[in-house]
Amino acid sequence: MRSLVLGLQFGDEGKGKITDFISGKDSVLVRYNGGTNAGHTVVTGKGTFKFHLLPAGSLRSKTIVLGNGMVIDPEALISEIKTILPENPELRILVSSAANVVTKLHKAIDKSQEEMRGASKIGTTSHGIGPTYEEKYSRNGIRIEDLKDVNIVRKKLSLISKMRESELRGTEYQSEEKLDELANELASSWPSIKNFVTRTESFLFESVRSGEEMVFEGGHGTLLDIDFGSYPYVTSSNTVSGAIHTGSGVSLRKINRIIGVIKSYTSRVGEGPFPTELKGQEADKLREAGSEYGTTTGRPRRVGWLDIPLIKYASELNDVDELSITKLDVLGAFKEISICKSYDHSITNPMNVLLGFEKTVPEYITMDSWGILKESEIQHIVETGYKSVPQEMKDYIGTIEKMCNKPVKIISIGKIRESTIIKE
Ligand code: IMP
């Protein structure tokens, strides 16, 4: 089986938990887009692990692949490898030689661009992701394979610094000494990563041919896609299912199962439109109940009710086979739960609402909640399966299935890994 797990909202849907759940110890796990702007937390009996580059199932899989479509900060990569290997010493790590390198210079550019945007800032993670993709497409990017030669890195840094003069004005990255220092620092990461670096597409082709169990994990969420998302409040890579081809070399035709992950409500970090956003006390209540603070930046996330028109759009765009719903326990904090079923007049494309072309108000239905689940109740559901899920939760899930016309196959009802269950 070759599965693809991706988010249908604004990121932070809990994809990591689903990847972790469906991947076994023999799986090949693949990431194909984004960089450290993504982030996920996995809670196991051994503790809480936060990853930004490595896919979520890394703790127990056999092989992980960071594809060519990613942008990689070598320092972060080395640090995550140091965290993972003691936990999973047999893990094979492969990093694409063609992935682009995020440098401190790109982080400085990210910061400077946001300052220049002023009131219309995007609210990026400031991890240098956008500028690194810009470099890639301007064909001046530093690729992972360049790190083996300090002279190549230095030459590229000089060119970037020259071309980006106005963005780097006032930063330290215009001095020759600083660029020397940065080139040396980047090249010094090579000995620690060189054994992992390869043309990953060849490995992936072979894995497909030999029928390996494979799980591809999309970074970010569909509504942050550079083309189909709420532009300009988006990330700088494609996050839709088709990106696996350009980001890893594996054709979407090779995927047997596309799982669209949604959180039981909506959240968003950074700026940009959010039709079902809650404000004030209700927002605070949901944020606290769901611990909605960014894994990557620690920023409080904006939160709101589930938005079905947007999920239907994302589900069609990605051609998903099934849905997976996470954090269902969180909505138990409310007596009544709302779902946005439509907007107040018929719209040609729900993205036009996000893009501000069509002004409209969400229309809600309300449903009874299942109340706060005690640890023992969650435990009971985990042990006995879906039949023990409270009826109100089953109704909520059934409503989503009906509205989206997609089956829900996996749900998550608590923080720990074991609280993810299959809906028969
Ligand atoms: P960038 O990806 O750092 O350029 O940030 C662009 C926008 O995408 C910002 O609003 C970020 O908060 C958001 N973003 C990027 N990656 C993620 C993610 O994995 N989860 C949630 N939001 C994200």
Residues whose N, C-alpha, C, O or C-beta is under 5 A from the ligand:
A	BS01	IMP	F10 G11 D12 N37 A38 G39 I122 G123 T124 T125 S126 H127 I129 G130 H220 L224 V234 T235 S236 V269 G270 E271
